[in-house]
């Protein structure tokens, strides 16, 4: 008996170690990035750790505001009316303002997100079948790929924006108004003379460091949304499997159904917290992406129809930015659609269950799950409309309409 008990304990410890390794693999990139800027939610945090994290976030917001956002807005006011210069300005100003909004929202929602991350850790550490583990790993691999791709794009953008200008190659649209002296990476206007040394070098480095940290936080917050949603989708897929095979593996249908309902309610609460955290961010991103789609569309049409001269490098940079924005917004909507599909999967599995083999009371209990699963579960954009591919198509249609308006005003 002692040998059997010891073997069982060792087996459980092995499972927990394997689950912890999987959990670390799933969240490590997000955790490292958000811990660096003080936004990683924790269930247990000492007073000293909390103060340090708050100081990091506060300093990043202050530095981002005074080093980048205010000078960029000042420059935007100076070039107002020149659409080419405004587009060059807004491609950085809008993401920077969006980043400040994300930092403030994530900072205020850290306490609400901490229980979800604790739940994710428990899901990875609990006993589960090989099939359940495969589902969770498959769902965790996607946000991992998203954040990795985001870091690659961030590195490429950093090279184009900060490294190449040292060799006299700039991707920006520059005029005597926006860059009367030495060009900085961002179209900005400061209250001091940035052409003299060492002010130029210090400003250049300050912009580079601020943008690099901000880009890392921007990517980490976006991938955090994917991490939470895809984990919920993995758990919904496992619930669907439990419901489909529950009668075969466990003759006690009532206990199986009760566990499924408890897990389903738990996941619904998680989605509600995620929605309350990210809906305002998504609304700001829709406005930001729609504006840039319109401006870049107008810019490309103007270049093609008017035959304006544009360098090959700037054209490639422009097309790359458009493709990145398009893919980024599409990815958000795909994640929202993915969640809706998995929520509908629970309802479909309940409807396809062999209810005619159940007792009348058990069939009525199954109807409770069907009724709740039939209610749509989704993340909204500013509590206005669901985050779906239909929303993405509507965004493209609206942006195309504004391109026509800009072209008409030009003529």
C-alpha positions as CSV (number, residue, x, y, z in Angstrom):
1,X,0.0,0.0,0.0
2,X,2.8,2.4,0.9
3,X,4.5,1.6,-2.4
4,X,1.3,2.3,-4.3
5,X,0.7,5.5,-2.5
6,X,4.3,6.7,-3.1
7,X,4.0,5.9,-6.8
8,X,0.7,7.8,-7.0
9,X,2.3,10.8,-5.2
10,X,5.3,10.8,-7.6
11,X,2.9,10.6,-10.6
12,X,1.0,13.6,-9.4
13,X,4.1,15.6,-8.8
14,X,5.4,14.7,-12.3
15,X,2.1,15.8,-13.8
16,X,2.2,19.1,-11.8
17,X,5.8,19.7,-12.9
18,X,4.8,19.1,-16.5
19,X,1.8,21.3,-16.2
20,X,3.9,24.1,-14.6
21,X,6.4,23.8,-17.5
22,X,3.6,24.1,-20.0
23,X,2.2,27.1,-18.1
24,X,5.5,28.9,-18.1
25,X,5.9,28.1,-21.9
26,X,2.5,29.6,-22.6
27,X,2.8,32.9,-20.7
28,X,6.6,33.6,-20.4
29,X,6.9,36.1,-23.3
30,X,3.8,38.0,-22.1
31,X,4.9,38.0,-18.5
32,X,8.5,39.2,-19.2
33,X,7.2,42.0,-21.4
34,X,4.4,43.2,-19.0
35,X,6.6,42.8,-15.9
36,X,9.2,45.1,-17.5
37,X,6.6,47.9,-17.7
38,X,4.9,47.0,-14.4
39,X,1.6,45.7,-15.9
40,X,1.7,42.0,-15.2
41,X,-1.3,41.1,-12.9
42,X,-0.4,39.1,-9.8
43,X,-2.7,37.6,-7.2
44,X,-0.1,38.0,-4.4
45,X,2.1,41.1,-4.5
46,X,4.1,42.7,-1.7
47,X,3.7,46.4,-1.0
48,X,7.2,47.1,-2.3
49,X,6.5,45.2,-5.6
50,X,3.3,47.0,-6.1
51,X,4.9,50.4,-5.6
52,X,7.8,49.6,-8.0
53,X,5.3,48.3,-10.6
54,X,3.2,51.5,-10.3
55,X,6.3,53.7,-10.6
56,X,7.3,51.9,-13.8
57,X,3.9,52.4,-15.4
58,X,3.6,56.0,-14.3
59,X,7.1,56.9,-15.5
60,X,6.4,55.3,-18.9
61,X,3.2,57.3,-19.3
62,X,4.9,60.5,-18.3
63,X,8.0,60.0,-20.6
64,X,5.8,58.8,-23.5
65,X,3.6,61.9,-23.1
66,X,6.3,64.6,-22.9
67,X,9.0,63.0,-25.1
68,X,6.8,61.8,-28.0
69,X,3.0,62.6,-27.8
70,X,3.0,66.4,-27.0
71,X,5.9,67.2,-29.5
72,X,4.1,65.1,-32.2
73,X,0.8,66.9,-31.6
74,X,2.5,70.2,-31.7
75,X,4.0,69.3,-35.0
76,X,0.6,68.1,-36.3
77,X,-0.8,71.6,-35.5
78,X,2.0,73.2,-37.5
79,X,1.5,71.1,-40.6
80,X,-2.4,71.1,-40.5
81,X,-3.7,71.3,-44.0
82,X,-0.8,69.5,-45.7
83,X,-2.3,65.9,-46.1
84,X,1.0,64.3,-46.9
85,X,2.7,65.8,-43.7
86,X,-0.4,65.0,-41.6
87,X,-0.3,61.4,-42.7
88,X,3.3,61.1,-41.9
89,X,2.6,62.6,-38.5
90,X,-0.5,60.6,-37.6
91,X,1.1,57.2,-38.4
92,X,3.0,57.7,-35.2
93,X,0.8,60.1,-33.2
94,X,-2.3,57.8,-33.2
95,X,-0.5,54.7,-32.0
96,X,1.3,56.7,-29.3
97,X,-2.0,58.1,-28.0
98,X,-3.5,54.7,-28.3
99,X,-0.6,53.3,-26.2
100,X,-1.2,55.8,-23.4
101,X,-4.9,54.7,-23.4
102,X,-3.9,51.1,-23.2
103,X,-1.4,51.7,-20.4
104,X,-4.0,53.6,-18.3
105,X,-6.7,50.9,-18.9
106,X,-4.4,48.0,-18.1
107,X,-3.1,49.8,-15.1
108,X,-6.6,50.2,-13.7
109,X,-7.7,46.6,-14.6
110,X,-4.7,44.7,-13.1
111,X,-6.6,43.6,-10.1
112,X,-9.5,42.4,-12.2
113,X,-7.2,40.4,-14.5
114,X,-5.2,38.7,-11.8
115,X,-7.8,36.1,-10.9
116,X,-8.1,35.1,-14.6
117,X,-4.3,34.5,-14.8
118,X,-4.6,32.5,-11.5
119,X,-7.3,30.4,-13.1
120,X,-5.1,29.8,-16.2
121,X,-2.4,28.6,-13.9
122,X,-4.8,26.2,-12.2
123,X,-6.1,24.9,-15.5
124,X,-2.5,24.0,-16.6
125,X,-1.6,22.4,-13.2
126,X,-4.7,20.2,-12.7
127,X,-4.9,16.6,-13.9
128,X,-5.9,16.3,-17.5
129,X,-5.9,13.9,-20.4
130,X,-3.4,13.9,-23.2
131,X,-6.1,15.2,-25.6
132,X,-7.0,18.1,-23.3
133,X,-3.3,19.0,-23.0
134,X,-2.9,18.9,-26.8
135,X,-5.9,21.3,-27.1
136,X,-4.5,23.7,-24.6
137,X,-1.1,23.7,-26.2
138,X,-2.6,24.3,-29.6
139,X,-4.5,27.2,-28.3
140,X,-1.5,28.6,-26.4
141,X,0.8,28.3,-29.4
142,X,-1.2,30.9,-31.4
143,X,-0.8,33.9,-29.0
144,X,2.8,32.9,-28.6
145,X,3.3,33.1,-32.3
146,X,1.5,36.5,-32.3
147,X,3.8,38.1,-29.7
148,X,6.9,36.6,-31.4
149,X,5.8,38.0,-34.8
150,X,5.1,41.3,-33.1
151,X,8.6,41.5,-31.7
152,X,10.1,40.6,-35.1
153,X,8.0,43.4,-36.7
154,X,9.0,45.8,-33.9
155,X,12.7,45.0,-34.5
156,X,12.4,45.6,-38.3
157,X,10.5,48.9,-37.7
158,X,13.1,50.0,-35.2
159,X,15.8,49.4,-37.8
160,X,14.0,51.4,-40.5
161,X,13.1,54.2,-38.1
162,X,16.3,54.6,-36.1
163,X,19.2,52.8,-37.6
164,X,18.9,53.7,-41.3
165,X,18.7,57.5,-40.6
166,X,22.2,57.4,-39.1
167,X,23.3,56.5,-42.7
168,X,21.3,59.3,-44.3
169,X,18.3,57.1,-45.3
170,X,14.9,58.2,-44.0
171,X,11.5,56.6,-44.5
172,X,9.6,59.7,-43.6
173,X,8.0,62.5,-45.7
174,X,10.1,65.5,-44.8
175,X,9.7,69.2,-45.7
176,X,11.2,72.5,-44.6
177,X,8.3,72.9,-42.2
178,X,8.5,69.5,-40.5
179,X,12.3,69.1,-40.6
180,X,14.1,72.5,-41.1
181,X,17.3,71.1,-39.6
182,X,18.5,67.6,-38.6
183,X,15.6,65.1,-39.1
184,X,14.5,63.2,-36.0
185,X,12.9,59.7,-36.2
186,X,9.5,61.2,-35.3
187,X,7.9,64.3,-36.9
188,X,8.0,66.4,-33.7
189,X,8.5,70.0,-32.5
190,X,10.2,70.8,-29.2
191,X,10.5,74.1,-27.3
192,X,14.3,74.0,-27.6
193,X,16.6,73.8,-30.6
194,X,17.1,70.2,-31.5
195,X,19.7,70.9,-34.3
196,X,22.5,71.7,-31.9
197,X,24.6,69.2,-30.2
198,X,24.1,67.5,-27.7
199,X,20.4,68.3,-27.8
200,X,19.9,66.5,-31.1
201,X,21.7,63.3,-29.9
202,X,19.8,63.3,-26.5
203,X,16.4,63.8,-28.2
204,X,17.2,61.1,-30.8
205,X,18.1,58.6,-28.1
206,X,15.1,59.6,-25.9
207,X,12.7,59.0,-28.8
208,X,14.4,55.7,-29.7
209,X,14.3,54.3,-26.1
210,X,10.7,55.5,-25.5
211,X,9.4,54.1,-28.7
212,X,11.2,50.8,-28.2
213,X,9.7,50.3,-24.7
214,X,6.3,51.5,-25.9
215,X,6.3,49.1,-28.9
216,X,7.2,46.2,-26.6
217,X,4.3,47.1,-24.3
218,X,1.9,47.7,-27.2
219,X,2.7,44.2,-28.6
220,X,2.5,42.6,-25.1
221,X,-0.9,44.1,-24.3
222,X,-2.3,43.0,-27.7
223,X,-1.0,39.5,-27.3
224,X,-2.4,39.4,-23.7
225,X,-5.8,39.8,-25.2
226,X,-5.1,36.8,-27.5
227,X,-3.6,34.8,-24.6
228,X,-6.8,35.2,-22.5
229,X,-9.3,34.6,-25.3
230,X,-7.5,31.5,-26.7
231,X,-7.2,29.9,-23.3
232,X,-10.9,30.4,-22.8
233,X,-11.5,28.8,-26.3
234,X,-9.3,25.9,-25.3
235,X,-11.3,25.3,-22.2
236,X,-14.6,25.5,-24.1
237,X,-13.3,23.0,-26.6
238,X,-12.4,20.6,-23.7
239,X,-15.9,21.2,-22.2
240,X,-17.4,20.3,-25.6
241,X,-15.4,17.0,-25.5
242,X,-16.6,16.3,-21.9
243,X,-20.2,16.7,-22.9
244,X,-19.9,14.6,-26.1
245,X,-18.2,11.7,-24.2
246,X,-19.6,12.2,-20.7
247,X,-22.2,9.4,-20.8
248,X,-19.6,6.9,-22.2
249,X,-16.9,7.6,-19.6
250,X,-19.0,8.4,-16.5
251,X,-22.4,6.8,-16.0
252,X,-23.3,9.5,-13.4
253,X,-24.7,12.0,-15.9
254,X,-25.8,14.5,-13.2
255,X,-22.2,14.9,-11.8
256,X,-20.8,15.2,-15.3
257,X,-23.3,17.8,-16.3
258,X,-22.9,19.7,-13.0
259,X,-19.1,20.0,-13.5
260,X,-19.7,21.2,-17.1
261,X,-22.1,23.9,-16.0
262,X,-19.8,25.1,-13.3
263,X,-16.9,25.3,-15.7
264,X,-19.1,27.0,-18.3
265,X,-20.2,29.7,-15.9
266,X,-16.6,30.2,-14.8
267,X,-15.6,30.8,-18.4
268,X,-18.5,33.1,-19.0
269,X,-17.4,35.3,-16.0
270,X,-13.9,35.3,-17.5
271,X,-15.1,36.6,-20.9
272,X,-17.1,39.3,-19.1
273,X,-14.0,40.5,-17.3
274,X,-12.0,40.4,-20.5
275,X,-14.8,42.3,-22.3
276,X,-14.9,45.0,-19.7
277,X,-11.1,45.4,-19.8
278,X,-10.6,45.5,-23.6
279,X,-13.8,46.9,-25.1
280,X,-12.7,50.6,-24.7
281,X,-9.2,49.7,-26.1
282,X,-10.9,48.0,-29.1
283,X,-13.0,51.0,-29.7
284,X,-10.0,53.3,-29.8
285,X,-8.2,50.9,-32.1
286,X,-11.1,50.8,-34.5
287,X,-11.0,54.6,-34.7
288,X,-7.2,54.6,-35.1
289,X,-7.2,51.9,-37.8
290,X,-10.1,53.4,-39.7
291,X,-8.4,56.8,-39.8
292,X,-5.1,55.4,-41.0
293,X,-6.8,53.2,-43.6
294,X,-8.5,56.2,-45.0
295,X,-5.3,58.4,-45.0
296,X,-3.1,55.7,-46.5
297,X,-5.7,54.8,-49.1
298,X,-6.0,58.5,-50.1
299,X,-2.2,58.8,-50.2
300,X,-1.7,55.7,-52.4
301,X,-4.5,56.8,-54.8
302,X,-3.0,60.3,-55.0
303,X,0.5,59.0,-55.8
304,X,-0.9,56.7,-58.5
305,X,-3.3,59.2,-60.2
306,X,-1.2,62.3,-59.9
307,X,2.1,60.7,-60.7
308,X,3.8,62.2,-57.7
309,X,7.4,61.2,-57.2
310,X,8.0,58.8,-54.3
311,X,11.2,56.9,-53.6
312,X,11.1,53.1,-53.8
313,X,12.1,52.7,-50.1
314,X,9.3,55.0,-49.0
315,X,6.8,53.2,-51.2
316,X,7.9,49.8,-49.7
317,X,7.7,51.3,-46.2
318,X,4.2,52.6,-46.9
319,X,2.9,49.3,-48.3
320,X,4.5,47.5,-45.3
321,X,2.7,49.8,-42.8
322,X,-0.6,49.3,-44.6
323,X,-0.2,45.5,-44.7
324,X,0.8,45.5,-41.0
325,X,-2.3,47.6,-40.0
326,X,-4.5,45.5,-42.1
327,X,-3.2,42.2,-40.6
328,X,-3.3,43.6,-37.1
329,X,-7.0,44.6,-37.2
330,X,-7.9,41.5,-39.0
331,X,-6.2,39.4,-36.3
332,X,-8.3,41.1,-33.6
333,X,-11.5,40.3,-35.4
334,X,-10.4,36.7,-36.1
335,X,-9.8,36.2,-32.3
336,X,-13.3,37.6,-31.6
337,X,-14.8,35.3,-34.2
338,X,-12.9,32.3,-32.8
339,X,-14.4,32.9,-29.4
340,X,-18.0,33.1,-30.8
341,X,-17.4,29.8,-32.8
342,X,-16.3,27.9,-29.7
343,X,-19.2,29.3,-27.6
344,X,-21.6,28.1,-30.3
345,X,-19.8,24.7,-30.2
346,X,-21.0,24.1,-26.6
347,X,-24.6,24.8,-27.7
348,X,-24.3,22.5,-30.7
349,X,-22.8,19.7,-28.5
350,X,-25.7,20.0,-26.1
351,X,-28.3,19.9,-28.9
352,X,-26.6,16.8,-30.4
353,X,-26.5,15.0,-27.1
354,X,-28.6,11.8,-27.0
355,X,-31.2,13.4,-24.7
356,X,-33.8,10.8,-25.6
357,X,-31.8,8.2,-23.7
358,X,-31.9,10.4,-20.5
359,X,-34.4,10.4,-17.7
360,X,-36.9,13.3,-17.9
361,X,-35.3,15.2,-15.0
362,X,-31.8,14.8,-16.6
363,X,-33.2,16.0,-19.9
364,X,-34.6,19.2,-18.2
365,X,-31.1,19.8,-16.6
366,X,-29.5,19.5,-20.0
367,X,-32.0,22.1,-21.3
368,X,-30.6,24.6,-18.7
369,X,-27.1,24.3,-20.4
370,X,-28.7,24.6,-23.8
371,X,-30.5,27.7,-22.8
372,X,-27.4,29.4,-21.4
373,X,-25.1,28.3,-24.2
374,X,-27.6,29.6,-26.8
375,X,-27.0,33.1,-25.5
376,X,-24.2,34.8,-27.6
377,X,-20.9,35.2,-25.8
378,X,-18.5,37.7,-27.4
379,X,-16.2,40.7,-26.9
380,X,-17.6,44.0,-28.0
381,X,-16.0,47.1,-29.5
382,X,-16.9,49.9,-27.0
383,X,-20.0,48.0,-26.0
384,X,-21.4,49.0,-29.4
385,X,-21.0,45.9,-31.7
386,X,-19.4,42.5,-31.4
387,X,-15.8,42.0,-32.5
388,X,-16.3,39.8,-35.6
389,X,-15.2,39.5,-39.2
390,X,-18.4,41.4,-40.2
391,X,-17.1,44.3,-38.1
392,X,-13.8,44.1,-39.9
393,X,-15.5,44.2,-43.3
394,X,-17.7,47.1,-42.2
395,X,-14.5,49.0,-41.1
396,X,-12.9,48.5,-44.5
397,X,-16.1,49.6,-46.3
398,X,-16.4,52.8,-44.1
399,X,-12.7,53.6,-44.6
400,X,-13.1,53.2,-48.4
401,X,-16.0,55.7,-48.2
402,X,-13.9,58.2,-46.4
403,X,-11.2,57.8,-49.1
404,X,-13.8,58.8,-51.7
405,X,-14.7,61.9,-49.5
406,X,-11.0,62.9,-49.3
407,X,-10.6,62.6,-53.1
408,X,-13.7,64.6,-53.7
409,X,-12.4,67.4,-51.4
410,X,-9.1,67.4,-53.1
411,X,-10.8,67.9,-56.5
